[in-house]
Amino acid sequence: MTEAEIKLKRTESVLQELIPQALGSLNDQRLHELDVLEVKCSRGKSDAKVYINPHSFTEEEKKNYLKLLNKARPIIETYCLKDQGWYRCPKFTFEFDEHIARAQNIEELFKKIAKESTDES
């Protein structure tokens, strides 16, 4: 792992801790319940994707949360800047992480296949 990759991982790790703190400092109680699963920065650290746990939110709730997060984005970025004393902060893009749901669906399919194969035997 190169020095640049280490710095990138360190930045992602710091942001993964800071973003939930920033969300907790906001007045909107709905944003306090969101869990940040992962933060992925671009190579130049100018952009960062923030992956949020989708829990069991409906599509309408997800849209509303994304609107709230996009409105709060400048405040969250400022919080990270001030906390770390950085010159600039990555521009955040918020997304719900659908990989968890897909993985659970795949696991359920494997269980069905295993059950069907044992039933046939």
MOWO-V881294 format. One line per field, one symbol per residue. ss: DSSP state (H for helix, E for strand, - for the rest). psi: psi as a letter, one per 30 degrees, with the letter a starting at -180 (. if undefined). A space follows every 50 residues. Layout:
ss->???
psi->???
This chain:
ss->--HHHHHHHHHHHHHHHHHHHHHHH---HHHH---EEEEEE-----EEEE EEE-----HHHHHHHHHHHHHHHHHHHHHHHHHH------EEEEEEE-HH HHHHHHHHHHHHHHHHHHHH-
psi->kleeeeeeeeeeeeefeeeeeeefflfjfefffkkjelkjlleggflkkj kkkfbhkleeeeeeeeeeeeefeeeeeeeeeeefglelklkkkkkkjfee eeeeeeeeeeeeeeeeeeef.
